[in-house]
Amino acid sequence: MVSLKDIANHCGVSVATVSKVLNGHSDIGEATRKRVFDAATEMGYTANAAARALKTNRSYTLGIVFVDLQNSGFMHEYFASMLNYFRIEAEKYGYDICFIKNKVGRRKQTYLQHVLYRGIDGVALICADFQDPDIQELAFSDLPNVSLDHTYNNRTAVLSDNTRGMMSLVRFAYKKGHRKIAYIHGNHTAVTENRVTGFYKACEELRLNIPDEYISECEYHEPSSCYRATKRLLNLRERPSCIFFPDDYAYLGGARAISEAGLKIPEDISVAGYDGIHMAKVMNPRLTTWEQNTKDLGRIAADKLIERIEKPRTAIPEHIIVQGKLLEGETVRQLQP
């Protein structure tokens, strides 16, 4: 069996250096790190996870709470992309990931009980009902954790700038000459609250008077729900010139309602989505949308969680806001002044 000493001799470095590289320490140069990793792979080195856990009192496993209420799972491109970047970053530091549920086998357990049962080092709360008492028990436990797009007092959170994203979309539509802007937002969450706030804040800034009937609600990532909400807007006596949808995937339902009404995008009505998933960039016409930075969201969430695990005395709770960007697309038409 290949040992750390064998790899050290092969690379001309100390055993301590090899150990640091394989355990994800950040104080090793990139060239040395690559040389050690390449040698370990070529020589067929396999770490003994049980031995490492006994020595370090860690499992080198990060738990992920991903409770998708729409049951779209990894078909939800936003979450799938963000989780992938979280995994890539975690693996750089030698951590595996494990999805946490509120049961083990057929036995019901709280999320915290499951985490303790698995011996997990820290948890990322990626998608969940953040008001669920079981989720809050986990968030306020002594276990290192980080939440995505939701803030708890004295806990680290990584947040997409949903307020700024929605404000940017409103300003863009306004610049294109639109004054009758409708917004179909998602169901009630902290994310929705921030986006609705951004919508109204930008409208107030631009002195736009948005009638109540222009604001509607549907489920996130659910085209059929968005289809019904869009039909209601199109049946108004004075229909909007531009409709914002809760996300790019739900927009598909809105597009169907618009087509069935005999209207064309953007000639007859303009539209915009949210998320910036790949589909939005390749459809015809290309969807105007706000692209969330899933790479930085996932990477920073993993970094901050590992920091809280490995540096508990110096890591402080913080709220990190990650900026996105506007994808202009082709679905918001320039109106004549």
N, C-alpha and C positions, 0 to 999 in steps of 0.2 A: 504494500500500500504506500502511495506517495505521501510524504510528510511535508510539513512546512519547511523543515531543514533542507530537504531535497530541492524544493523550489528556490530557497534562499541561495543555495550553492550554485544552482543553475543560472540564477540572475546576477549573482555577485552582490547580493544585499544581505542585510541581517534578517534573522528570523522575525524579529520585532516588526521590521518593515513589511514583510510578507503578511504577517498577522493583521497589521493595520489596514493594508490594502484589501484583504479578503473580508475584513469586518467593516469596510465602508468609512474609515476615518478620512477626514478631509485634509490632513496636513501632509499629504504625500504628493509629490509632483506628478503631473499628468503622464510624462514619459515613463517614469518608474511604475506608475499604476498600470499602464498599458502593458509594459514588459512582464510584470508579475501575473496579470490576468491571462495574458497569452500563454505564458509558461504553464500556469496551472491548468489551463484548458488542454494544451498539448500533452502534458504529462498525466492527464486523467485524474487530477486531484478532486476528491469529493469530501466536503466538510462533514464531520459528524455533528449533526444538528443537536442531538441529545447531549453530547459532550460540551458543545459550545454553550448550550442553555444552562448546564450545571455550573460552568465556569463563570459565566457573565450574569447569571440570574435573569437572562432575557431569552425569549423565543425567537427574536428577530422576525416577528410576524406582526403585520399591521391589519387591524380589522376594518372592514368597510360596512357601514349600515346603508343599504340601498333598498328602500321600501318604495317601489314605484306604484302609486295608487292607480295609474292607468294601465298597469300590466304590460307596458310596452317593452320593458327590459332593455336589452342592448340594441333593440331596434330604434331606440331614442338616440339619435346621432349625437346630440349635444352631450348627454351623459356618457355615452360610449366613448366619445373622443376624450372627454375630460378624465375618465377613469383610466384610459389607456396611458395618458401622460402621467397620471399619478403612479401607475404601476412601473413605468419606465424609470421615473425618478427614484422610487423606492428601491428598485433593483440595483441602482447605482451604489446604494449604501448597504447592500447585502440583505435587504428585507424582502420577505414574501408577503403576499396579501391573502386575506381570508374574509369571505362575506359572512356577516353576522346576522342571525335570525333570532326570533324569540322562541325557539324550540330547539331541542337536541334530539334527533330521532323523532319519536312520537311524543316526547315529553315536553310539556310547556315550561318555558323558562323566560325570565326577563332577559333583555339584551345584556345587561350587566352580568347576570349569572352565566350567560353563554360565553361572554368575554373571559371571565375568570376561569371557567371550565376549560377553555382553550389555551389559557396562559398567554393571551395576546398582550403585546407591549403598549399599544395605543390604538385609538380608533378615529376614523374619519367619518363624520356624519354627512353623507353626500346627498341623499334624498330620503326624506322621511316626513312624518307628521311631527313637526318640532314641538307641538303642544302636547303630544302623547306623554303621559307621566312616566312610562318606561323609558322613552327617549331622554326625557329630562333627568331621570335618575342616572343614566349613563353620562350625560353631559356634565352633571355637577358632581360626579364621583371623583375620586383621587386619581383615576386613570387618565393619562395624557390623552387629550382629544382635540380635534379641530372640526368646525362645522363649515359647510359651504352654503353661502347665500342665506344664512340666518345667524343672528347674533344672540349670544347669551351673556349675561353680566359676568365679567371677569374670566372670560373664556376666549380663546383665539378663534377667529373666523376669517375666511377668505371670501370676498364678495365681488361679484360682477357689478359694474357700475350701471345698474338698471335705470336709475334716475337720469343720468347723463345720456344713456342710450336712447331713451324715449324722447328726451328733450331735443336731441339731434335729429330724430326722425320728424318731429313736428316742425322744426326750423327748416328742414329740407323741403317738406311739402309746402310750407308757407312761401319759401323762396321760389317755388315752381308755380306760385299763383293760387294755391288752394286755400280757401277760407272755410269751407264746409267739410271738416275732417271728423270722421267717426272713428271710434276705437272699440273693438271687441277685445276685452282683456280676459285673462285666464281666471280660474277660480281663486278664492281668497287665500293668499299666502303672503309672506313678507316680500317676496319677489314682486307679486302683483301690486302690493301697496306702493312699493318704490316706483314701479313703472307708471301707475296711475298718477302718483304725485308728480313725476316728471312730465307727464302729458299735460296736466292742468297748469303746472308751473310755467311751461313753455307757452301755453295758450294765453296765460295771463300776461306774460312778458310781451307777447305779440298783439295783445288786446283782441284776442279771438273770443267770441261768445259762442260756446259750444252748447247746443240744446241737450237736455237730459236724454232725449230719445236717441241721440247719437252715441250714447255710451251703452254697451251691451256686454254680456258675459257668456263665456262658454268654457268648456274644459280644455286644458292644455293638451296638445298632441292628439286631438280628437277631431278629425275632419267632419264627421257627421254632426257633431255639436256646433261646430263653426258654420256649417252649411245652414242650419236652422237660424242661427243668429244673423247671418248675412241676408237671408231671405227677408227677415223682419226689417232690416235697414233698407233694403231695396223697395219694400212696399210702402215706405214713408211717402207722404205727399210731396215733400221736398227732400229728395234723397241726397246723401253726401256726394261730393266729388271725389273724395279719397277715403279709403277704409284701411285702418291699421288692424292687423290680425295678431293674435297672442303669440304665435310661433310659425315658423316656416312650414311645418308639416300640417298644422291645422288649416293653413291657407288653402290647401288643396280642396277642402270642403267649400270654402268661400268662393274659390274660382269656379267650382261646379255650379253654385247658385247663380253666380254672375252670368255664366254661359247659358244656363237654362232661361234666364231672363232676357236673352237675346242681346246681351251687351258684350263689348269687347274690351280687353285690358291692353293698353291704357287709353285707347281711343275714346271710349265712353265713360270709363270710371278708372281711377288710379287706385293702386293698392300697395301696401308695404307689410313685410313680415318681421320676424325677430328670431335671432339665433345665428344666422349666417351659415347654415349647414350646407353640405356639398350640393344637395339637390337644388337649392336656391340659385346656385351659380351656373348650373347647366340647363335649367329649364328655359323654354322659349315662350314669352320674353323672360330674360333674367330678372329675378325678383329683387326689388329694392328691399333691403333689410339691414338690421344691425347685427354685425358679427361679434359674438362673444369669444373672448380669447381663451379657448379651452386648454391650450397648451400651458399658458401661465397659471390658470386656475388649478389644474392638476398638479403641475410642478411645485407651485408654492405651497399648496395644501400638504403635499408629501414632505417638503422641506421643513415646514413649521411643525408638523407632527413629530418628525424625527428629532428636531431640535428640542422639543419638550421632553422627549424620551431620554435623549443622551445628555442634555444639559439642563436638568431640572432646577438647578440653583440660579441659573442666569436667564433662562427663557422667561419672558414676560408675556402676559396675554395681550394680544393686539388684534386690530381689525385691518386687514389689508384689502384695499380696493383695486381691482384689476380692470384696466380700461379695455374697451373694445373699439370697433371702428365701423363707420358707415360704408355699406356697399351700395352704390347708387343704383345699379341695375337698370332696368328699362320699363318699370311698371308705374312710374309716377310721371305723368305727362305735364309738359309745360303749358299752362293755360295762358290765353291771351289777356293782357291787362285791360 
